[in-house]
Amino acid sequence: MPSDLWVAVAGLLWLGALFAVARYGERNPRALGGAWPVVYALSLAVYCTSWPFYGTITQAVRSGWWLPPTFVGTILLYAFAAGLLMQMVRLARKSNASSVADLIASRLGHHAGLAALVTAVAVMGTVPYLALQLKAVTMSFAMFRLRDGAATVTPWHDSALYVALAMALFAMLFGTRRSSAVSHNRGLVLAMAFDSAFKLLALLVVGLVVLQPADVVSALTAKPRDASGFPALVLMGALAMFTLPHQFHIGIVECRDARHVRTARWLFPLYMVLIALPILPLAEAGRAAFAGQGVSSDLYMLALPLARGEHAVAVLAFLGGLSAAASMVVVATLALSLMIGHHWIAPLRLRAGWGQAEPHDLRPQVLRQRRVAILAVVLLAWVYSRLLAGNEALADIGALAFSALAGLAPTVLVAVYRPRVGPRAAAAGLAIGTLLWGYLLLPQLAGLDLAALGPLAPRRLFGLLDWSPLARAVTLGIVANLATIVMVQRTRWGRR
């Protein structure tokens, strides 16, 4: 068994390598210029966070599906709606948008309240996803320490806290080196592409070394076991391409040319199919090897090589999961720090007279704001991981985050295709849709029984008894969002 010190050093060295790649990209702006469409397509795989790396195995254990449903949705979007992404790239470049909130506000009357609300929904949906990354790294590192990564410890002895602080520092080094939010960060994109290639290599090596022919046969002959919530996850996988803040930042903001989406249209789906190949065989192998032993299916990726004496492969798998988590944390916290700075902090400080009596350069203050926002968001994710996510599987936390952010989709689509809609109508729709989503999903996650409400209880609302809670919350939240926009837009107040 590799020592935990050796594993920790390997992890730090790998994060250092990612930073070195980013620095190389910054200092050599013409590097890989001819292959940049491929680099851009690979960088999109920041989508493959520690949830696809670990949590999709839990999904495969539950469902028996070879390709994760969120992957199916993403592939369908690139196959049939790549034009939507290209249009978003053009609009973002035209308006100098640095985030999804910027794009929406620029298209819908530059309404500060709408942008602030979009930022609030983005933070609410992204914090659980960041908590998932912290939990994944903590759980996987605990495998090498021969202890339970989910055990309750005091805050100062919680390794997730130090993982959070390390990732916050890493995000600051990556994303707060310059104040301009609209210039392309070639180093960041190159580092994410490098990370994507490594994740794919790590997962395929685990599959090739650990899996036996019987595991592959078992996967080929496995029958679907549970498809509940599958359509909702497919929908969320498609919407995630332009509603997840980190995905919007890499896919839209950092896209130098809309024509690069054409390369991503085939290369990114191919990447997702390749990285999904070992998932179901690993799930079947883990079920057979650890039945009744209490090993979490989230950790089969590490438990299988460790159980079979392949310690180097286990360390490679850990580094792949660490890289997947760190890349998401870097891009997501950078995107959120821009949104928080632009649409929360700056409006408040401008009302207080910030910058009016200060002729000196404000860029250092802007960078400090972003660093404080990054630290605050990461610490908030750590608090969430301690208070609310202690007993949830990675797949459940990921689905919660995706479902919350899917509520941004109607607002984004209205901004792209119906810019004459009033910002108040768009804000009302987003607020109502998000509130309904929370009412339908959060009480169950908190263990609250609202059956006494009768037909108004979340499970019985509109008679959708056969729907999964996730499908019910996502679908009705989006429908309520759109319906509210249409109704409010008909009023004089909503058209303003």
N, C-alpha and C positions, 0 to 999 in steps of 0.2 A: 504494500500500500504506500503510495507516495505521501511524504509528509505534508502537512498543511502549509508549512513555511515554503516548501519547494513549489507547491501549487500557487500560493499567493505571489511569489516572485515571478513565476511564469506569467501570471495574469498581468502584473504590472509591466513586465517587459513587452507583452503583446499590446497593451494600451499605449505604451511608449512608441511602439512601431507604428500604430495607427496615427499618432500625432506626428511622427516623422514623415509619413506619407503626405499628411495634410500640409506640412511645412514645405515639402518638395513641390507640391502642386501650387502653393502660393508663390514660391520663388522662381518657378519655371512656368510662366503662364502659357507658353506654347507647347509644353509637353503633352504628348498624345493628342495633339490637335486634330489630326486626321481620323483618329479613332474615338473622338469625343462622343459621337452618338452611342457607341457601345458602352463607354464609361457612364454616360447618363442612364442608359437602360439598366446597367448593373446597380447603380446607386439607388434605383427605385426599390431594390430589395432590402432597404432599411425597413420596409414593411414586414420583413421576416424577423421579428423581434424574438425575445425568449418565449413568447407564446407559441409561434409556429415551431420554434426549436424544441421546446419541451411540452407545451400544453396541447399541441395537436395530437400527440401520442395518446393523451387522455381522451381526446375526442374520438380517436380511432378505436380505443378500447371500448368506449360506450356505444359507438355507432357501427363499427365494422366497415366504414367507408374508406376507400383507398385515398381519395383526394379530399382534403379538408373542404368543407362547404364555403368557407370564406375565400379560399383559393379559387373555387369554381366561379364565385361572383366576380372576382378580380379579372379572371381570364375572359369571362363573358363581356365585361366592360371594355377591355382592350380589343376584343374581337369585333364588337358591334357599336361601340361609342367612343372610339379614339378621337373622333372629330370634336366631341365635347371637350376633351382634355386639350386639344390643340387650340380651340377657341379660348379656353381659360388662359392658356399661355400667352396668346396674343393680347387679351384684355389686361392681364397682369403687367405685361411689358408696357402697354400703352399708358396705364395709370400709375406705373411705378409701385404697384402693390407689393408689399413684403410679407403679407399674411392673408389668410382667408377673410379676416375681418376688414382688412384694407380693401380687398376686392369688392366685398359686399357694400361697404360704405361708399366707395368711389362710384359705384353703379346706381346706388339708391339715395341720391341726394346728399351725400357726405354727411349723413346724420350721425352725430356723435353718440347719441343714446343707443342706436341700433348697433354700432360697432362695439360699444361697451357690453351690450347684452350678448353679442356673438362671442366676445372674449370670455365672458362669464361661463357660457355653455362649454366653450373649448376647454377652459380650466377644469370645470366640473367633470368632463368626460376623460380628460387626459390624466388627471391625478391618479385614478385607479389603475390606468395602464402603466404609469410610472411606478406605482407601488408593485405591480406585477413584476417589473424588471428587478426591483430590489429583492422581492421575495424569491425570484428564480435564482439570482446569484447567491443569495444566502443559503437557500436549500441545497444548491449544487455544491457549494463549498463545504457545507456541513457533511456531505457524503464522505469527504476525505478526512473529516475529524471524528467520524464514527459517533455522531450525535444527532439528535433530532433538530433540524433547522427551524421547525415551527414551535419549539419549546418556548414557554414564556420566561423571559429574563428581564432584569431591570434595564431601563433605557441605556444606561452607560455601559452595560455589558452586551447590548444588542449589536451583533456584527452588522446588521442591516443599516444602523446609523452610520457606521464608518464607511460602508459601501456607498451610502447616499452622499456623504461628504466628499468622498473620492470622486464620484461621478459628477457632483456639482463643480468641483475644481476642474475636472476634465472638460466639462461643458463650457466653463468660462475660458479655458485656454483655447478651445476650438472656436467659440462663437463670439467672443467679445474683444477681439484684437483690433477691430476698427469700428467706427461709429456708423458708417454708411450701411443702411439696411437694404439698399436696392442693387448695389453692385454684386456681381456673381462671385460666390466664394468657391473658386475652383479647387482649393485645397480640401474643403469640406466634401465636395462631390467626389473627388478622387479617393479620399479616405473611405467614404461610404461604399464606393465600388470595390475597393480592396477588401473591406470588411465582408461584402457580399460574396466575393469569390472564396474567401476563407471559410465562411459559414457553409457554403455548398461543399467545399472540399472536406471539411470536418465531418459533416453529416454522412456524406457518401463513404468516407473511410470507415466510419463506425459501422455502417451497414455492411460493407464488404468484409470487414475483419470479424465482426461479432456474429452476424447472421449465419445460420446453417441452412442447408437445402430444405430441411423440414419446416423451418420458419417461413420460408418463401412459399412453400406449398400450402401451408396453413393460411397464409394471407390470401393466396390466389383462390382458395376454396371457401374463404370466410363469407358468411352471408350477413347482409345488413341487419343489425340488431335493434337499433333505435334511431329513427329519423325525425323524432320530434324536434321542432325548431329549425330543421334543415333549411326550409325556404327563407326563413328570416335571416339565418346566417349567410346564405347566398346573397341576399339583398344587401346586408351590411358589408359584405366583402366588396361588392361593387361600389357602394357609396363611400367606402373608406378611402378610395383613391383621391377624393377631393374634400373629405370632411375631417380626416385625421390631420391635426396641425403639422406633424412632422412629414406626413406624406405630401400634403399640399406644398410645404416648403421645398422639398426635394423635387417633386414632380412638376410643379408649376413655377414657383419663384426662381428656382435654380436652373430652369431649362433655358439654355441660351438661344435656341432656335426651335420653333414649333415643329419643324420638320424632323427633329430628333425623336418625336413621339412615334413616327413611322417605324423607326428601328426598334423602339421599345415595344411596339405593338406585337411583334413576334418574339423578340428576345426575352422580354420579361415574363410572358406566359411560359415560355420554354424553361426558363430558370425555375419557375414555381413547380412545374411538373417534375423536374429533376430533383429538386430538394424534397419533394413529397414522396419520392419513390421508396425510401426505406421506412417511412412512418408506420404504415400498417404492419409490415413484417416485424418491426421492432415492438409494436404493440402486442402482436400475437406471441412473440418470443417472451416478452415480459410477463404476459398472463400465464404462460406455461411454466416459466422458471420461478416466479414469485407468488404463485397462488397461495393464499392463506398466510403469507409471511409479513403482511402489513407494509410492504414497500409501495410507496406512492407511484402511480403510473406516470406522474410528471417527471419522475427520476429514472425511468427505465433507460433513458439515453446514457446515464452514467452507471446505473446499477448493473446492467448487462456486461459491459466490458470489465468492470471491477470483479464481478462474480466469476468471470471466465479468465481472470489473470492477465487481461490486456490493460495494464496500468497506463502505458503510454497513450493508448487510444482513449482511455477515460480522461486523461488530462487534455487531450486534443478536443474531446467533446466539451469539457468544461470551458476551454478557451473559446470554442465556437459559441457557446451560450453566453459567456461573458461579453464577447464581441457584439453579439446580437443585442444584448441589453444595453451596453454602453452606447452603441451607435444610435439607438432609439432615444435614449436619455439626452444625448448631446443635441440632436436635431429638434426633439420635442421641446426641451427647455429653451433652446434658442428661439424657436418659433413663438412660444408662449411669452418669453421675455420681451420680444418685439411687440406683441399684441398688448401686453400689460403696460409697457412703457408708452406706447402710442395712444392707447384708448382708455387707460385708467390714470396713470401717473401724470402724463403730460397735460391733459385737460385740467386736472386739479391744480397743478403747479402754475399753469398759465393764468388761471383765474386768480391765483394769489400773486400774480405779477412776475412770475419767473422769467428771467431773460430780458425784461424790459429795461432794467437798470444795470445790466451786466454786459458790457460791451466785449468782454473777453470770450475766448473760445469755450463753448458749452459742451464740446465733445467729451471731455473727461467725465462730466456729470452724467451724460447720456450713457456712457459705458458703465459707470458705477450703478446707475439705475438697473441696467440689464443684469449685472452681476448679482445685485440684491434680489432681483426678481427670480433669477435662476436658483439661488440658494433657498428662497422662500418656497418655491414650487417643489423642489426636491425634498425639503424638510416636511412639507405638507404631505407629500406622497409617503414619506417614512411614517408619519403619524397615522395615516390611513392604513398602511400595512400592519401596524401594531393594533389599532383599535377595531378595525372592521374586517380585515382580510385574513385573519389568522387561520381560519379553518376552511377557506375556500380554495378549490382547485384553481390552477392557473387558467384553465379553459373558462371557468366561470367568471373570473375577474376580467379576462380579455373580452368576453361577450358583453359584460356590463359596460365596459368602456366604449366598445364599438356601437352598442345600441344608443348610448347617450349622444354620441357624436353624429349618428345617423340623422338625428333631428335637425342638423344644420343643412341637410340636403335640399329641402324645399326652398330655403332662403337663398342658397347658392344658385340654384337653377333659376329662381325668379330674377336674381341679380344679373345673370348671364343673358337670359332670353326675354325678360319682361322688365327692363330698367325703368319703365314709366310707372311701375307700381310704387305707391307711396311708402316711404320708409316706416311710417307708423303702422301701416298694414302689415309689412314684413315683420316688424318687431312684435306686434300683437300675435301674429301666427306663431313665431318662434317661442314666445312666452307661453302661450296656451298649449302648444304641442309638447314643450318640455315639462310643463306641470302635469299634463296628463300622463306622459311617459313615467314620471316619477311616482305618480299615484298608483299606476298599474304594476310597477315592478319593485319599487323600493320597500314597501311594507312586507312583501314576502321575503326579501333578502334579510330584512331585520327581524323576521320571525313573528310579525304581528298578524293576528287573526282578525280580519275585518268582515267575517261572514255575517255578523249581526246587521250589516248594512243592507242585507237582502240583495235585490237586483242591482244595487249600486256598488256592491263589493267588487274589488278588482277582478276576481276570477269570473264573476257572473255578468260583468258589464257587457251589454249588447248581446248577451246570449252566446258568447264565444267560449263555451265550456271546454271544447275539444282542442282549443289552441294552447300552445305552450305559453307561459308567462312572457317569455322573451318576444315571441311573435306577436302576441297581443299588444304589448307595450310599444314595440317599434311601429307596427302597422297603424294602430290607432293614433299614436303620437304624430306620425307623418300626415295622416288623413286630417286630423284636427288642425294641424299647422296650415295645410293648404286651404281647408274650408274657412278658417278664420281670416286668412289673407283675402280670399274672395269676398267674404261678407264685409269686412272692414273697409276694403277698397271701394265698396259701393257708397260709403258714407263720405260726407264732406271732410270730416276730421281725418279719415284714413288716407285721403288723397293728398294731404299736405306733406 
